[in-house]
Amino acid sequence: MKLKFIVLTTMTGIFLITACSESPNTAFSNHNKTESTELHKQVNTQRWYNEQQVKNGEKHFQTHCASCHNADASGTSNWREKDANGNYPPPPLNGTAHTWHHHLDGLRRTVRIGGVSLGGVMPGFADKLNNQEIDEVLAWVQSHWSAEIYAAWQQRNIQASK
């Protein structure tokens, strides 16, 4: 059982490192013209959330997330470099870091249980935010993403749900 956990944790870490290494521009430049056209056919340009969710999410974000990720979701500029304690600082959530690489259920899970089980330091918020409030936080975060970043995320989200 312990070996299975170690293997699963290692594979998850490798997946996250690999998945988080591609920039959004690379994600689009790797598609040929046919694939790019297909991407636009599959991706719905309308976002999954509404204005009220964004408004509510801002309140929750400012209360629970801004102290680490900054009030504007800009995170830490050196988020790829470990700090003095050997931990990575909070990344930007505004579309300029790797958050867009993770499908919606994965983002929900990260907010709910945190990143400690994966070797990170982000605490879980299941005891502070219910599922609706977590979705509202994610709506507010994603409202900061450009159309290109959101489209790249949405394509990954579609693939994850298959």
Secondary structure, 3 states (H helix, E strand, C coil): CHHHHHHHHHHHHHHHHHHCCCCHHHHHHCCCHHHHHHHHHHCCCCCCCCHHHHHHHHHHHHHHCHHHHCCCCCCCCCCCCCCCCCCCCCCCCCCCCCHHHCCHHHHHHHHHHCCHHHCCCCCCCCCCCCHHHHHHHHHHHHCCCCHHHHHHHHHHHHHHCC
